[in-house]
Amino acid sequence: MNPEKPRHGTKAKPQKRLTAPNIYYASRTYFQISQVIQEYRKTSYRMPMSILASSKQAILY
């Protein structure tokens, strides 16, 4: 009997799907956000990202 294969009539356990963690980063300045994005792009990870800011806080005077 092969222990790797389930016996006839038994169900194999479903494998859990690994999910990537959510990362939340808060910053007070646009420059800090741009630095984080630059460093993130240097890594091998390719995850979707969104940048949320109010227009008043995102505009450079």
Kinemage of the C-alpha trace (Angstrom):
@kinemage 1
@onewidth
@group {chain A} dominant
@subgroup {mainchain}
@vectorlist {calphas} color= white
{ca met a 1} P 0.000 0.000 0.000
{ca asn a 2} L 1.358 3.445 -0.929
{ca pro a 3} L 1.017 5.909 2.007
{ca glu a 4} L 1.168 8.943 -0.332
{ca lys a 5} L -2.042 8.096 -2.188
{ca pro a 6} L -5.396 8.058 -0.398
{ca arg a 7} L -7.220 4.764 -0.321
{ca his a 8} L -10.198 4.226 -2.534
{ca gly a 9} L -13.236 5.932 -1.043
{ca thr a 10} L -11.322 8.381 1.171
{ca lys a 11} L -11.027 12.061 0.459
{ca ala a 12} L -7.698 13.819 0.386
{ca lys a 13} L -7.413 16.781 2.748
{ca pro a 14} L -7.648 20.100 0.911
{ca gln a 15} L -4.398 22.037 1.005
{ca lys a 16} L -4.434 25.475 2.576
{ca arg a 17} L -3.635 28.262 0.172
{ca leu a 18} L -0.924 30.592 1.402
{ca thr a 19} L -1.812 34.260 1.260
{ca ala a 20} L 0.487 37.231 1.348
{ca pro a 21} L 0.301 39.519 4.354
{ca asn a 22} L -1.234 42.980 4.075
{ca ile a 23} L 1.211 45.753 4.865
{ca tyr a 24} L -0.026 49.169 5.960
{ca tyr a 25} L 2.436 52.037 6.032
{ca ala a 26} L 1.561 55.510 7.269
{ca ser a 27} L 3.613 58.596 6.609
{ca arg a 28} L 3.290 62.340 7.033
{ca thr a 29} L 5.193 63.336 3.882
{ca tyr a 30} L 5.126 62.510 0.193
{ca phe a 31} L 8.913 62.092 0.221
{ca gln a 32} L 8.749 59.301 2.806
{ca ile a 33} L 6.104 57.464 0.773
{ca ser a 34} L 8.208 57.734 -2.392
{ca gln a 35} L 11.237 56.341 -0.521
{ca val a 36} L 9.216 53.346 0.665
{ca ile a 37} L 7.994 52.662 -2.879
{ca gln a 38} L 11.549 52.845 -4.260
{ca glu a 39} L 12.803 50.364 -1.669
{ca tyr a 40} L 9.825 48.078 -2.222
{ca arg a 41} L 10.534 47.941 -5.966
{ca lys a 42} L 14.117 46.837 -5.265
{ca thr a 43} L 12.833 43.600 -3.725
{ca ser a 44} L 11.822 40.475 -5.613
{ca tyr a 45} L 8.235 40.736 -4.345
{ca arg a 46} L 5.613 41.935 -6.803
{ca met a 47} L 2.471 42.675 -4.878
{ca pro a 48} L -0.220 45.151 -5.800
{ca met a 49} L -0.118 48.382 -3.844
{ca ser a 50} L -2.303 51.414 -3.346
{ca ile a 51} L -1.363 54.821 -2.036
{ca leu a 52} L -4.077 56.691 -0.191
{ca ala a 53} L -3.776 60.350 0.709
{ca ser a 54} L -5.889 63.428 0.761
{ca ser a 55} L -5.152 65.887 -2.031
{ca lys a 56} L -4.351 68.586 0.514
{ca gln a 57} L -1.662 66.418 2.110
{ca ala a 58} L -0.261 65.059 -1.171
{ca ile a 59} L 0.360 68.445 -2.849
{ca leu a 60} L 3.828 69.918 -2.456
{ca tyr a 61} L 3.824 73.680 -1.893
